[in-house]
Amino acid sequence: MNRIPLPPRFLAGLAVTVALFVPLAVFGGSALAKSSASQYQYSGSSQYQYRVQVCHRTHSKKHPWHTITVSVKALKAHLRHGDTLGACAPAAPAAPKTHGQSGVQHGKK
């Protein structure tokens, strides 16, 4: 069985590739791995890089939800008690009040 000779240029390129990627895989692979917190929304400033927006459940009848920013470390506890990830949806405007069957609106326009 005859072997096909590989060109020296290919072997040199292969050696350089192996020399670069083996140390990266051994020492830097964990830095490139996607962490569980990276799927959350981060603010652009490095000061807030480990904080996320949460739609916080307040248990209030008038204002049941409120958008807050918390640490990634506190996120699990907030999600456990009913908060949701991301900003709260804006509240729908209240429908104008009408008078009985006539449909006359009350209040200022």
N, C-alpha and C positions, 0 to 999 in steps of 0.2 A: 504494500500500500504506500503510495507516494503522498507526501505532505506538500501542501501548497505553501511556498515561502511567503511570509508576511513582509511587506515593505518596511524598511527601517523607520520611516516617518510615522507609520501607524504605531509601531512599537514605542516610539518616543512619546507620542501623544497619549498612548495608553498608560505609560509610566507616570506622566505628569498628572493625568486624571486621577489615578490611584493615589499618588502622593498627596494630592489636594483633598480628596473626598474621604479617605480613610480616617485621617485625624479629625476631620469635621464630624464624621459619623460617631467617632468614639468620644470626643470631648465636647462638641458643640451641638450634638443632636438634640439634647434635652432643651436647649435654648430655642431651637426651631420648632419643637413640638407644640401643637396647639393646646393651650391650657383650657381648663373648663371655664374659666372666667373670661376668656377672650371672646366668647360669643355674645357677651353683654355689651350694651352701648356705653362707650366711654366718652367723656368730654374731651375736647382737644387739648386743654391745658395739662401740663404734667402734674400740677398741683392736685388735679382731680382724676388722675388716671385710674384710681382704684375705687371709683364711685359710680353708681348707676342710678338711673331714675326709676322710681317705683310709684305705682298708683296705690296709695295707702288707704286702707279701709279705716274710717274714723268711728264707725258705729253711731253717727249722728243722723238724725232724720232730715235736717235741712241740708247738710253738706256731707253725704256719706263717703265721698272719695276726695282725695287731695294728693297732688303730685309732690313727692319729696325726693331728695337725693340721699342715698345711704351708701355706706361702705360695702364693698363686695363681701366682706366678712359677715356683715349683718343681713345680707340678702336672703340667705336660707331661712332665717327666723321670720323675716317679713313674709316670705312666700308661704310659710307654714300656717300663718294665721289669717290668710285670705287676701293679701296684697297681690298685685299683678305686676309683671315686669313691663316697664315703659311708662310713658306719660299717660295721664287720664284723658279720656275723650272729653271734648268741651261739652258743657251742659247745653241741652236743647233749650231754646227760648220758650218761656211760658206762653201758652195760648191765651189770647185776649179773652177776658170774661164777657159773657153775654147775659142779657136779661131774659130769662124764660124762653118762650117760643118765638118772641118777636125778633130776636137776634140783635137787639140794640147793644152796642158795646159800652162798657163802663170804663172810667178812668181816662187819663190823658193819652194823647197819641204822640 
